Amino acid sequence: MATETTSLLASHYPEDRSKEPKRPEGRTRTFAVISFAAAIDKVDVYLLPAVFRNLEETFGVGPKALGFVSLAQALAQALSSPFWGYLSDACSRRVILSFGCFFLGLVTYVVGASEAWWLVVAGRAVTGTGLALIAPLSQSLLADLFRPRMRGRAFGWFIFIANCGAFLGGLFATGISHDIILGIEGWRFAFYTVATLSLLAGALVWFLAIEPKRGGMDPYHEKISSLPDRSVVSIISSLFRVRTFCLITLGMLMDLLQWRGLTFLTLWFQYMGLSDWAAAGVSSMKPLSQACGALLGGWLGDKFSKKWPNTGRLGCAMLSMTLALPGMFFVFKFIPQDSQHIWWFATALFSVGTLGSWATPGCCRPIFSEIVSSKERGITFSIMLAVEGSIASLGAPLVGMLAEDIFGFKSHVGSLDSLTAQERQSNLQALGNAILLVFVVFWFVGFAVYSIILFTYPEDRDRLVLHFQHDSDKQKPSPTVCV
């Protein structure tokens, strides 16, 4: 089956590239502006953790409350994501993406001006509905801009640009968080800056992006486009009957839960005694290294897939996970936890992020694009991200609860200089142990899930391809594949 399917795909993308689908006009311009929008989206996600220490000082909240506001944002994002995805399949994705950027910018202004904690929580929850627009629509557009064999590299560059935004945003926000700029508290000024950039991203998408033909770069596009439209309930029902879709979603969920615990990394370094700029710089190694890892992972995923069509992408993801785990133990258990070893932490975090972030661009996103119909890609991306986001949002609160209730973290209002050395060390150890525990537990679950996908992916992919080759006269989708 696998050999036959490989030859089928090769027949649709022959070595003579003049016979391949032509690249959409304006592809480079569109890719640039949707990547910029995704970068601002990523900056907004990292903005809150970057100023956790300021929120602790201003509002007197601890890790549990800080984790709760991240949970509120992620849940709102997850719940609203399917609606935006369904709308994107029915309307212009360019228009909706532009609207989402404008909406996100306005709400971020409100959060920056908040004077009460409940306003921050409510504002970030509303922000989540804006963030729900950007990720699925951007990735749906991206899949229609590139041929399947190029998507690993395309997703790699896309994630690279987004994570560079997160790196710069986190560094900027934490670095100025305690300054006064134009009479405004630094952390509030950071929110206003991101809000302005979000409005700019909306304008760029509106004026420069194109709406590529849905599924125009996919095999069997004509047969897929001739299928009748389906209801959201029908789409969701068929999606969750595809084993690989469920397992890929679960695997990405485990991956997100591992890394969401590092939301508290900046706060951890601040308790270690690093200055705001130093803590921001070292913490920003995570998104920067994940940006580099996305490029490497996308390239390796394409190479592995070409050599081993059935197992290459999954092998890439599992190799990445295997390389990441020892690095996390090295960061939290072997490097002396003081400001004198800042370069050790920076180097180790960069290595872990670069080697441990291949799964999404090299495996999950490309496989996902292969096992679902291009006609319904917007809503299926949204459903996947909704399921992931709603549960992965528990990562930060889980770390906060473990730190406070199990490991003995005590929240503190005011400057850290007023804490004794013993109190600072106690909080440092509690937070570090909680982060590492969450990472290790979900690492093992995720590795087991990717091992199972090795057996389900070839069959699910083959079923979709063979369905359109042998049953092209059928207008009704198969009940066992997402088409």
matplotlib code that plots the C-alpha trace (Angstrom):
import matplotlib.pyplot as plt

x = [0.0, 2.7, 4.7, 1.6, 0.6, 4.1, 4.0, 0.5, 1.8, 4.8, 2.7, 0.9, 4.2, 6.6, 10.2, 9.5, 8.6, 7.0, 4.1, 3.5, 0.9, 2.1, 2.9, 0.2, 1.0, 1.9, 3.0, 6.1, 4.3, 1.4, 3.8, 5.7, 2.6, 0.9, 4.2, 4.4, 0.9, 1.8, 4.9, 2.7, 0.4, 3.3, 4.6, 1.1, 1.2, 4.7, 3.8, 2.0, 4.7, 7.4, 5.8, 4.7, 7.0, 5.4, 1.9, 3.0, 4.2, 1.3, -1.6, -0.2, -0.8, 1.2, 1.9, -1.5, -3.3, -0.8, -1.4, -5.1, -5.0, -3.1, -5.8, -8.6, -6.9, -6.3, -9.8, -11.4, -9.0, -10.0, -13.7, -13.9, -11.4, -13.9, -16.2, -13.5, -12.3, -15.7, -16.1, -12.7, -13.8, -16.9, -15.4, -12.2, -9.4, -7.5, -10.4, -11.0, -7.3, -7.0, -10.1, -8.5, -5.3, -7.3, -9.4, -6.3, -4.7, -7.7, -8.1, -4.3, -4.6, -7.3, -5.3, -2.3, -4.5, -6.1, -6.0, -7.7, -6.7, -10.2, -9.8, -6.5, -8.1, -11.2, -9.0, -6.7, -9.7, -11.1, -7.6, -7.8, -10.7, -8.5, -5.6, -7.9, -8.2, -4.6, -3.0, -5.5, -6.1, -2.4, -1.7, -4.7, -3.4, 0.2, -0.9, -2.5, 0.6, 3.0, 3.1, 3.1, 6.7, 7.7, 5.4, 7.9, 10.3, 7.4, 6.1, 9.7, 10.2, 6.8, 7.4, 11.0, 9.6, 6.9, 9.3, 11.7, 8.8, 8.4, 12.1, 12.2, 8.9, 9.8, 13.2, 11.7, 8.8, 10.8, 13.7, 11.6, 9.1, 10.4, 11.2, 9.1, 8.7, 6.9, 5.3, 4.0, 5.0, 7.3, 5.2, 2.1, 4.1, 5.0, 1.4, 0.7, 3.6, 2.4, -1.2, 0.1, 2.1, -1.0, -3.0, -0.1, -0.2, -4.0, -3.4, -0.6, -2.7, -5.6, -3.6, -0.9, -2.0, -3.8, -6.5, -4.9, -7.1, -8.2, -6.4, -4.9, -1.5, -2.9, -3.3, -6.9, -7.9, -10.6, -12.2, -12.0, -13.5, -16.5, -17.5, -20.7, -20.4, -20.9, -22.1, -19.7, -21.1, -20.5, -16.9, -16.1, -17.6, -15.5, -12.4, -12.4, -12.9, -9.5, -7.1, -4.0, -5.8, -6.7, -3.2, -1.4, -3.6, -2.8, 0.9, 1.0, -1.0, 1.6, 4.3, 2.6, 2.0, 5.8, 6.8, 3.9, 5.5, 8.4, 6.0, 7.5, 11.1, 11.6, 10.2, 12.5, 15.6, 14.5, 14.3, 17.8, 19.0, 19.3, 18.4, 15.3, 17.3, 19.4, 16.4, 14.7, 17.7, 18.2, 14.5, 14.3, 16.7, 13.7, 11.7, 14.9, 16.1, 12.7, 12.8, 16.1, 14.8, 11.7, 13.9, 16.0, 13.0, 11.1, 14.1, 14.9, 11.2, 11.1, 14.4, 13.3, 9.9, 11.5, 13.7, 11.2, 7.7, 5.9, 8.1, 10.4, 8.5, 7.6, 11.2, 12.2, 9.8, 10.9, 14.6, 13.9, 12.2, 15.0, 17.5, 15.5, 14.9, 18.6, 19.0, 16.1, 17.6, 20.9, 19.2, 17.3, 19.4, 23.1, 23.9, 24.5, 21.5, 23.2, 23.7, 27.4, 26.3, 24.1, 26.0, 25.6, 21.9, 21.7, 23.7, 21.8, 18.4, 19.3, 20.5, 17.4, 15.1, 17.0, 17.1, 13.7, 11.3, 11.3, 8.0, 5.6, 7.2, 8.8, 6.1, 2.7, 1.7, 2.8, 1.1, -2.0, -2.2, -2.0, -4.8, -7.5, -9.4, -8.1, -11.7, -12.2, -8.7, -9.6, -12.1, -10.0, -6.9, -9.2, -10.6, -7.2, -5.9, -9.0, -8.6, -4.9, -5.3, -8.1, -6.1, -2.6, -3.7, -3.6, 0.2, 0.8, -1.8, -0.5, 3.0, 1.7, -0.3, 2.6, 4.9, 2.7, 0.8, 3.4, 6.8, 6.1, 6.4, 5.3, 4.2, 5.7, 4.5, 7.2, 10.8, 12.7, 15.5, 13.4, 13.4, 16.0, 18.4, 16.6, 13.2, 14.5, 16.2, 13.0, 10.9, 13.6, 13.7, 9.9, 9.3, 12.2, 10.9, 7.4, 8.5, 10.7, 8.1, 5.5, 7.9, 9.0, 5.5, 4.1, 7.3, 6.8, 3.1, 4.0, 6.7, 4.3, 1.7, 4.2, 5.1, 1.5, 1.2, 3.9, 1.2, -1.8, -0.4, 0.4, -3.0, -5.0, -2.9, -3.3, -7.0, -7.5, -5.4, -6.8, -10.3, -9.9, -8.1, -10.5, -13.7, -13.5, -17.1, -18.4, -19.6, -20.2, -17.2, -16.1, -17.4, -14.0, -11.8, -11.8, -12.6]
y = [0.0, 2.4, 1.9, 2.3, 5.5, 7.0, 6.3, 7.9, 11.1, 11.1, 10.9, 14.1, 15.9, 14.6, 15.4, 17.8, 20.8, 22.6, 20.2, 21.0, 23.5, 27.1, 29.1, 31.7, 35.2, 37.3, 34.3, 35.8, 39.0, 37.1, 34.8, 37.8, 39.6, 36.6, 35.7, 39.2, 38.8, 35.5, 37.1, 39.8, 37.0, 35.2, 38.4, 38.9, 35.4, 35.9, 39.4, 38.3, 35.9, 38.5, 40.9, 38.3, 39.9, 43.3, 41.9, 40.2, 43.5, 45.6, 43.4, 41.1, 37.8, 34.6, 31.8, 30.3, 33.5, 34.2, 30.8, 31.3, 34.4, 32.4, 29.7, 32.2, 33.5, 30.0, 28.7, 31.7, 31.2, 27.5, 28.0, 30.7, 29.0, 26.6, 29.5, 31.5, 28.4, 27.7, 31.3, 31.3, 28.3, 30.3, 33.8, 35.5, 34.4, 37.6, 39.8, 37.8, 37.7, 41.5, 42.0, 39.7, 41.8, 45.0, 43.4, 42.1, 45.5, 47.3, 44.8, 44.8, 48.6, 48.0, 45.4, 47.8, 50.4, 48.1, 49.2, 46.1, 42.5, 41.3, 43.7, 42.1, 38.6, 39.7, 41.6, 38.6, 36.3, 38.6, 38.8, 35.0, 35.3, 37.6, 35.2, 32.3, 34.0, 34.4, 30.9, 28.8, 31.3, 31.9, 28.2, 27.6, 30.3, 28.9, 25.4, 26.8, 28.8, 25.8, 22.3, 19.4, 18.5, 22.1, 22.6, 21.4, 24.2, 26.7, 25.9, 26.0, 29.5, 30.6, 29.3, 30.8, 34.3, 33.9, 32.9, 35.7, 38.0, 36.2, 36.6, 40.3, 40.9, 39.1, 40.7, 44.2, 43.8, 42.4, 44.8, 47.9, 46.6, 48.6, 51.7, 54.8, 55.8, 59.0, 59.0, 55.4, 52.3, 50.2, 47.0, 49.0, 50.7, 47.3, 46.4, 49.7, 49.0, 45.5, 46.8, 49.4, 46.7, 44.6, 47.4, 47.7, 44.0, 44.2, 47.0, 45.1, 42.0, 44.0, 45.8, 43.3, 39.7, 37.7, 35.0, 31.9, 29.2, 26.8, 23.5, 24.7, 23.2, 19.8, 16.5, 15.8, 19.4, 19.3, 16.2, 17.6, 21.0, 19.1, 17.6, 19.1, 21.5, 19.9, 21.2, 21.8, 18.8, 16.5, 17.8, 17.4, 13.9, 12.7, 14.4, 12.5, 9.2, 9.6, 8.0, 9.9, 13.3, 12.4, 11.2, 14.1, 16.5, 14.6, 14.5, 18.2, 18.7, 16.9, 18.9, 22.2, 21.1, 20.5, 23.9, 25.9, 25.2, 27.3, 30.3, 31.0, 30.9, 34.7, 34.8, 31.9, 33.8, 36.9, 34.9, 33.7, 37.3, 38.2, 41.8, 42.3, 42.7, 39.6, 37.5, 38.6, 37.8, 34.3, 33.5, 34.7, 31.9, 29.7, 31.3, 32.2, 28.7, 27.3, 29.6, 28.1, 24.6, 25.2, 25.9, 22.8, 20.6, 21.7, 20.9, 17.6, 16.6, 17.0, 15.1, 12.3, 12.1, 11.8, 8.9, 7.2, 8.2, 6.3, 6.9, 9.8, 12.7, 10.8, 9.7, 13.4, 14.3, 11.4, 12.2, 15.8, 14.7, 12.4, 15.2, 17.6, 15.6, 15.4, 19.1, 20.0, 18.0, 19.8, 23.2, 22.6, 20.2, 20.4, 24.1, 26.0, 28.3, 31.7, 34.7, 33.8, 31.0, 33.1, 32.0, 28.3, 28.8, 30.7, 28.1, 25.2, 26.7, 27.6, 24.0, 22.5, 24.7, 24.2, 20.4, 19.9, 21.8, 19.8, 18.1, 20.8, 22.0, 18.8, 16.3, 17.5, 20.3, 18.6, 15.3, 17.2, 18.9, 15.4, 13.7, 16.3, 17.8, 21.1, 22.3, 22.1, 23.0, 26.2, 24.7, 21.6, 23.7, 25.6, 22.5, 21.0, 24.2, 24.5, 21.1, 21.7, 25.2, 24.3, 21.5, 22.9, 26.0, 23.9, 23.8, 27.1, 26.8, 23.3, 24.6, 27.3, 24.9, 22.5, 25.3, 26.8, 23.7, 20.9, 22.6, 25.6, 28.7, 31.9, 34.9, 38.3, 41.8, 44.4, 44.2, 40.9, 42.7, 42.6, 38.8, 36.9, 34.7, 31.6, 32.8, 33.5, 30.1, 28.4, 30.0, 29.4, 25.7, 25.3, 27.0, 25.0, 21.7, 22.3, 23.3, 20.2, 17.8, 19.0, 18.7, 15.2, 13.7, 15.1, 14.2, 10.5, 10.6, 12.5, 10.0, 7.1, 8.9, 9.5, 5.8, 4.8, 7.2, 5.2, 2.5, 4.7, 7.4, 5.4, 3.7, 7.0, 8.8, 6.0, 5.8, 9.5, 9.3, 6.1, 7.3, 10.1, 7.9, 5.0, 6.7, 10.0, 9.4, 9.6, 12.9, 11.7, 11.6, 8.4, 8.0, 6.9, 9.7, 13.4, 14.6]
z = [0.0, 1.0, -2.2, -4.4, -2.7, -3.0, -6.8, -7.0, -5.4, -7.6, -10.6, -9.6, -9.0, -11.7, -11.9, -14.8, -12.7, -15.6, -15.2, -11.5, -10.4, -10.9, -7.8, -7.0, -8.1, -5.0, -3.0, -1.6, -0.6, 1.0, 2.8, 4.2, 5.5, 7.1, 8.7, 10.1, 11.4, 13.0, 14.6, 16.2, 17.4, 19.0, 20.6, 22.1, 23.5, 25.1, 26.3, 29.5, 30.8, 30.0, 32.6, 35.2, 37.8, 37.2, 37.6, 40.8, 42.1, 40.9, 41.7, 44.4, 42.6, 42.6, 40.1, 40.4, 39.5, 36.8, 35.4, 35.6, 33.4, 30.8, 31.1, 30.6, 27.5, 26.0, 26.8, 25.1, 22.1, 21.9, 22.2, 19.5, 17.1, 15.4, 14.6, 12.9, 11.1, 9.7, 8.7, 7.0, 4.8, 3.7, 3.4, 2.4, 4.7, 3.9, 5.1, 8.3, 9.1, 8.7, 11.0, 13.6, 13.7, 14.1, 16.9, 18.7, 18.6, 20.2, 23.0, 23.8, 24.3, 26.8, 28.7, 28.9, 30.5, 33.1, 36.8, 38.3, 38.1, 36.9, 34.0, 33.1, 33.2, 31.2, 28.7, 28.1, 27.7, 25.0, 23.5, 23.1, 20.7, 18.5, 18.7, 17.7, 14.3, 13.4, 13.8, 11.8, 9.1, 8.5, 8.3, 6.0, 3.7, 3.9, 2.9, -0.3, -1.2, -1.4, -2.9, -0.3, -0.8, 0.1, 3.1, 5.7, 4.8, 4.4, 7.8, 9.1, 7.8, 9.0, 12.6, 12.5, 11.7, 14.4, 17.0, 16.1, 16.9, 20.3, 21.0, 20.3, 22.0, 25.2, 25.4, 24.8, 27.3, 30.2, 29.6, 29.8, 32.3, 35.3, 33.4, 32.9, 29.3, 28.3, 31.8, 31.3, 33.2, 31.1, 31.1, 30.0, 27.3, 26.0, 25.6, 23.8, 21.4, 20.5, 20.0, 17.5, 15.6, 15.5, 13.8, 11.3, 10.6, 9.9, 7.4, 5.6, 5.3, 3.9, 1.3, 0.3, 0.8, -1.8, -1.4, -3.0, -4.6, -2.0, -2.5, -5.7, -4.9, -3.8, -5.7, -6.7, -6.1, -8.8, -7.2, -3.7, -4.8, -6.4, -3.1, -1.5, 1.4, 4.8, 8.2, 11.1, 12.9, 9.9, 9.6, 13.2, 13.2, 10.3, 11.7, 14.9, 13.1, 11.5, 13.9, 12.7, 13.2, 16.8, 17.5, 15.8, 17.8, 21.0, 20.2, 19.6, 22.8, 24.8, 23.1, 24.0, 27.6, 27.9, 26.7, 28.3, 31.7, 30.6, 30.7, 34.1, 32.9, 33.1, 36.7, 37.5, 36.3, 38.2, 41.4, 40.6, 40.8, 37.2, 36.2, 34.1, 30.8, 31.7, 32.6, 29.4, 27.3, 28.7, 28.6, 25.0, 24.0, 24.1, 21.2, 19.4, 19.5, 18.5, 15.5, 14.4, 15.3, 13.1, 10.1, 10.8, 11.6, 8.5, 6.3, 8.0, 7.9, 4.1, 3.7, 5.9, 4.3, 0.8, 2.0, 4.2, 3.1, 5.9, 8.9, 8.0, 9.5, 12.7, 13.1, 12.8, 15.7, 17.9, 17.4, 18.3, 21.6, 22.4, 22.1, 24.2, 27.4, 28.7, 28.0, 30.3, 33.1, 32.5, 32.7, 35.9, 37.8, 36.8, 36.1, 39.4, 39.9, 40.3, 38.1, 37.5, 35.1, 32.8, 29.7, 30.6, 30.9, 27.6, 25.7, 27.2, 26.5, 22.9, 22.3, 23.9, 21.8, 18.6, 18.9, 20.6, 18.3, 15.1, 15.6, 14.6, 11.3, 10.3, 11.2, 12.6, 10.3, 7.0, 8.0, 9.0, 5.6, 3.9, 5.8, 5.6, 2.7, 1.4, 1.0, 4.8, 5.9, 7.7, 10.1, 10.6, 11.5, 13.9, 15.5, 16.0, 17.5, 19.7, 21.1, 21.7, 23.1, 25.5, 27.2, 26.7, 28.5, 31.6, 31.4, 33.1, 35.9, 36.5, 37.0, 39.3, 41.4, 41.8, 42.7, 45.4, 46.7, 46.4, 46.3, 48.6, 46.5, 48.4, 46.3, 47.2, 46.8, 46.3, 45.3, 45.4, 47.2, 50.4, 50.4, 52.4, 50.5, 51.9, 50.7, 47.2, 47.0, 48.2, 45.5, 42.9, 43.7, 43.9, 40.5, 38.8, 40.2, 39.0, 35.5, 35.1, 36.5, 34.0, 31.1, 31.9, 32.5, 29.2, 27.3, 28.1, 27.0, 23.8, 22.8, 23.2, 21.0, 18.2, 18.4, 17.7, 14.8, 13.0, 12.5, 11.7, 9.4, 6.3, 6.2, 6.8, 4.1, 1.6, 2.2, 1.3, -1.8, -3.1, -2.4, -4.9, -7.4, -7.5, -6.5, -8.3, -9.6, -6.1, -4.9, -1.3, 1.0, 2.6, 6.1, 7.4, 5.9, 6.4, 2.9]

ax = plt.figure().add_subplot(projection="3d")
ax.plot(x, y, z, "-o")
ax.set_aspect("equal")
plt.show()
